[in-house]
Amino acid sequence: MLTRLYNWTMGLSAHPFAERWLAFIAFVESSFFPIPPDVMLVPMALADRVKAFRYAAICTIGSVIGAFFGYLIGYFLWETIGQQIIEFYGYADQFETFKLGFVEWGSWLVFVFGLTFFPFKVITIASGVMALDPITFGLASIASRTPRFFIEAALIWRFGDPIRRFIEKRLTMVVSITVLLTVGGFIAIKFL
């Protein structure tokens, strides 16, 4: 099923209304859909590198609006929909740990996981369940999703097709290491 969804999403990058589909995929990925918008962003940006930053902006806007939809699922529909989404992604056991982390690190968790390829929907739903301040949530979402998509766009704009393999194989690792070092620095500053 996931392979079919992936292929369908990838195929949308060549659709006449690809930009609208990109916004839609970015929106639903932040709240419940399993395939990230990168699947469309990369081929679209490679096909027209001049528009790479436009596509990144579309992803960012769609993703942040979708994050609020995920927040609403967690806040209002946790028992009917939210819990099933979390179980679908296999994070039901870890969800209690997420909830505990949100008490102290709520906005930082949104920021950190918004940068990575971790399913952002888990974080947006958890934010709603924990009633994280919506303004803080929105700012953390913007602060993380903007560089998340614009870094990809910048790499494609600058290097073109040769960077595709790097993005597909190593960007997750590079971003994750950067995030861990950043968070580690903040934790060190807080406790030293």
PLY file of the C-alpha trace (Angstrom):
ply
format ascii 1.0
element vertex 192
property float x
property float y
property float z
element edge 191
property int vertex1
property int vertex2
end_header
0.00 0.00 0.00
2.76 2.46 0.91
4.56 1.75 -2.35
1.41 2.59 -4.30
0.94 5.80 -2.30
4.58 6.72 -2.88
4.30 6.12 -6.63
1.02 8.03 -6.81
2.53 10.98 -4.92
5.65 10.91 -7.10
3.45 10.91 -10.21
1.73 14.10 -9.05
4.99 16.02 -9.57
4.33 15.92 -13.33
0.64 16.79 -13.04
-0.57 20.06 -14.68
-1.65 21.23 -11.21
1.50 19.96 -9.51
1.91 23.06 -7.32
-1.57 22.62 -5.88
-0.92 18.94 -5.29
2.39 19.82 -3.63
0.58 22.16 -1.21
-2.04 19.49 -0.54
0.53 16.72 0.09
2.51 19.03 2.42
-0.73 19.82 4.27
-1.90 16.23 4.76
1.61 14.94 5.56
1.74 17.21 8.60
-1.48 15.77 9.96
-1.98 12.16 8.81
-0.57 11.20 5.37
2.48 8.86 5.36
4.37 10.17 2.29
6.43 13.39 2.75
6.17 16.23 0.22
9.88 15.80 -0.58
8.77 13.04 -2.94
7.26 15.79 -5.09
9.53 18.69 -4.17
12.74 17.05 -5.40
11.59 16.08 -8.92
9.68 19.35 -9.38
12.71 21.41 -8.35
14.99 19.34 -10.57
12.64 19.83 -13.53
12.63 23.63 -13.05
15.48 24.73 -10.78
14.49 28.40 -11.12
11.29 27.58 -9.21
12.99 25.50 -6.50
12.48 28.15 -3.80
8.88 28.72 -4.87
8.24 25.01 -4.40
9.95 25.12 -0.99
7.68 28.01 0.01
4.62 26.05 -1.11
5.78 23.08 0.97
6.42 25.27 3.99
3.04 27.01 3.87
1.14 23.78 3.24
3.05 21.98 5.98
2.51 24.67 8.63
-1.21 24.91 7.86
-1.39 21.11 7.95
0.43 21.15 11.29
-2.45 23.15 12.75
-4.86 20.55 11.36
-2.82 17.85 13.13
-2.89 19.98 16.28
-6.71 20.14 16.05
-6.88 16.36 15.60
-4.91 15.95 18.82
-6.86 18.61 20.70
-10.41 17.75 19.66
-10.30 14.27 18.09
-7.66 12.36 20.01
-9.86 9.42 21.01
-11.70 9.09 17.68
-8.96 9.78 15.11
-5.67 10.91 16.65
-4.98 7.75 18.60
-5.54 5.61 15.48
-3.09 7.72 13.48
-0.42 7.34 16.17
-1.03 3.58 16.30
-0.81 3.34 12.49
2.69 4.82 12.59
3.74 2.49 15.42
4.28 5.19 18.03
1.55 4.25 20.51
4.06 2.92 23.06
6.34 5.95 22.76
3.46 8.41 22.86
3.43 8.55 26.65
7.11 9.50 26.55
6.30 12.23 24.01
3.61 13.56 26.32
6.04 13.72 29.24
8.59 15.49 27.04
6.04 18.07 26.01
5.63 19.27 29.58
9.19 20.62 29.61
10.30 20.73 25.97
7.10 21.25 23.94
8.15 23.93 21.47
11.67 22.47 21.18
10.23 19.08 20.28
8.13 20.68 17.55
11.19 22.52 16.25
13.59 19.56 16.37
11.25 16.98 14.88
9.96 19.46 12.32
13.48 19.64 10.88
13.96 15.90 10.61
12.27 13.19 8.60
10.49 11.90 11.71
6.73 11.75 11.03
5.80 15.36 11.84
2.15 14.35 12.25
3.05 12.52 15.47
4.41 15.77 16.89
1.52 17.93 15.65
-1.05 15.57 17.14
0.92 15.35 20.41
1.02 19.15 20.53
-2.76 19.24 20.36
-3.17 16.50 22.97
-0.91 18.45 25.33
-2.59 21.77 24.42
0.74 23.41 23.59
0.27 27.15 23.20
-0.94 27.57 19.57
1.24 30.64 18.93
4.34 28.88 20.25
3.38 25.81 18.23
2.95 27.87 15.06
6.26 29.70 15.50
8.13 26.45 16.18
6.50 24.87 13.12
7.51 27.80 10.90
11.03 27.86 12.36
11.55 24.18 11.60
9.65 23.57 8.38
11.13 26.58 6.56
14.76 25.41 6.67
13.62 21.81 6.23
12.34 22.50 2.71
14.53 25.46 1.75
17.76 23.52 2.38
16.60 20.89 -0.11
15.60 23.57 -2.61
18.93 25.37 -2.22
20.90 22.19 -2.78
18.89 21.35 -5.89
19.09 24.92 -7.19
22.85 24.99 -6.72
23.88 21.46 -7.72
21.01 20.04 -9.77
20.60 16.32 -10.40
23.92 15.16 -8.84
22.68 16.25 -5.40
19.56 14.07 -5.71
21.31 10.93 -4.42
22.73 12.90 -1.49
19.27 14.23 -0.60
17.70 10.80 -0.88
20.40 8.94 1.07
22.28 11.28 3.37
20.31 14.47 4.00
18.36 12.79 6.80
21.60 11.83 8.53
23.18 15.29 8.11
20.07 17.10 9.37
19.68 14.68 12.28
23.32 15.14 13.37
22.97 18.94 13.10
19.78 18.88 15.16
21.34 16.64 17.81
24.36 18.93 18.10
22.12 22.02 18.32
19.86 20.49 20.95
22.86 19.15 22.84
24.29 22.65 22.90
21.08 24.12 24.30
20.84 21.41 26.94
24.49 21.98 27.93
23.87 25.74 28.23
20.76 25.17 30.32
22.43 22.84 32.81
25.91 24.36 32.98
0 1
1 2
2 3
3 4
4 5
5 6
6 7
7 8
8 9
9 10
10 11
11 12
12 13
13 14
14 15
15 16
16 17
17 18
18 19
19 20
20 21
21 22
22 23
23 24
24 25
25 26
26 27
27 28
28 29
29 30
30 31
31 32
32 33
33 34
34 35
35 36
36 37
37 38
38 39
39 40
40 41
41 42
42 43
43 44
44 45
45 46
46 47
47 48
48 49
49 50
50 51
51 52
52 53
53 54
54 55
55 56
56 57
57 58
58 59
59 60
60 61
61 62
62 63
63 64
64 65
65 66
66 67
67 68
68 69
69 70
70 71
71 72
72 73
73 74
74 75
75 76
76 77
77 78
78 79
79 80
80 81
81 82
82 83
83 84
84 85
85 86
86 87
87 88
88 89
89 90
90 91
91 92
92 93
93 94
94 95
95 96
96 97
97 98
98 99
99 100
100 101
101 102
102 103
103 104
104 105
105 106
106 107
107 108
108 109
109 110
110 111
111 112
112 113
113 114
114 115
115 116
116 117
117 118
118 119
119 120
120 121
121 122
122 123
123 124
124 125
125 126
126 127
127 128
128 129
129 130
130 131
131 132
132 133
133 134
134 135
135 136
136 137
137 138
138 139
139 140
140 141
141 142
142 143
143 144
144 145
145 146
146 147
147 148
148 149
149 150
150 151
151 152
152 153
153 154
154 155
155 156
156 157
157 158
158 159
159 160
160 161
161 162
162 163
163 164
164 165
165 166
166 167
167 168
168 169
169 170
170 171
171 172
172 173
173 174
174 175
175 176
176 177
177 178
178 179
179 180
180 181
181 182
182 183
183 184
184 185
185 186
186 187
187 188
188 189
189 190
190 191
